[in-house]
Amino acid sequence: MKKQNNKTEQAIQGHSAAKNEKDTYEKIPREEKEQITGAEIQKHWETRAQRRGVQAVMSARHRLQENRQATKQLQEDIFSFLGPLLTGKRIFELGVGIGRMTKEIAKRAQSVVGNDISASMLKKARRRLQGYKNVDLRLGKIYEMDFPEKSFDLVFDSIVLLHILSPVELEKTVQAMQNLSNTIFLVEHTYEGENYPISKYSILRRQEEYHQLFLPYELIKQKTHLCVGDTFTFFLFKAP
Ligand SMILES: C[S@@+](CC[C@H](N)C(=O)[O-])C[C@H]1O[C@@H](n2cnc3c(N)ncnc32)[C@H](O)[C@@H]1O
């Protein structure tokens, strides 16, 4: 861990972390993050899946108890923002992690198909979702999956795109999301300034960057949500 201020360093050591998780908060420029290999990213998520509870999918700068409380508030705010858009619908969820959002979607939707690149995350998600017959979880990238065009009513993403570091990979993912549905919901941790203590495996993009990325889809609704002090943005996009 380099150039980290002491307070942040102590918090991370105190609140995370999986065994062998050493360099997550190493500070490197965006251009270097964009070059991190797929194999290293994959390994990071397999390691990180070993963290306790919601720590696996949230920042280790915050305590487990804070992140649990923040998860509840985030879920409430997301599902109120989406209103009836999930009810009885076919949903694709990008990067399900431990399935904390998947379960809430499954309670409302007709069906949820979800993916993740980490087998360990999916194992935890499957355990959490036992008994939910309308959920189908798959290992792999969204653009490698073979679904008919527009076969979902909505594609749901919760803090996954910020972890897709390569611009080429990001573009392929967005294209695949648009192929699957005319309606796309994102919640992403967005830009906080240059020196924010963020994971090496995250890029905090500006809201405008997401608007551009999703063109020609139109932004229908947007909202800021503070998650333990971090700036999360909700975006709802629709095909023109
Ligand atoms: C911060 S967690 C969020 C998990 C979940 N969406 C949530 O909000 O609880 C990010 C998840 O994205 C997964 N992930 C990273 N890159 C991915 C990709 N290219 N495609 C699908 N999943 C990915 C990770 O394995 C991890 O489970």
The ligand as a Gaussian input file, in Angstrom:
#p B3LYP/6-31G(d) Opt

LIG

0 1
 C      -18.617000      -4.420000      -5.951000
 S      -19.211000      -6.008000      -6.396000
 C      -20.955000      -5.664000      -6.609000
 C      -21.815000      -6.907000      -6.540000
 C      -23.321000      -6.663000      -6.640000
 N      -23.690000      -6.080000      -7.889000
 C      -23.794000      -5.795000      -5.492000
 O      -24.067000      -4.600000      -5.677000
 O      -23.864000      -6.314000      -4.379000
 C      -18.635000      -6.189000      -8.079000
 C      -18.927000      -7.579000      -8.648000
 O      -18.710000      -7.522000     -10.061000
 C      -18.045000      -8.702000     -10.466000
 N      -17.390000      -8.365000     -11.742000
 C      -16.232000      -7.687000     -11.973000
 N      -16.020000      -7.551000     -13.291000
 C      -17.073000      -8.137000     -13.914000
 C      -17.443000      -8.325000     -15.280000
 N      -16.674000      -7.890000     -16.283000
 N      -18.587000      -8.974000     -15.564000
 C      -19.380000      -9.440000     -14.546000
 N      -19.075000      -9.305000     -13.251000
 C      -17.947000      -8.658000     -12.927000
 C      -17.139000      -9.050000      -9.305000
 O      -16.738000     -10.392000      -9.324000
 C      -18.029000      -8.701000      -8.121000
 O      -18.803000      -9.780000      -7.733000

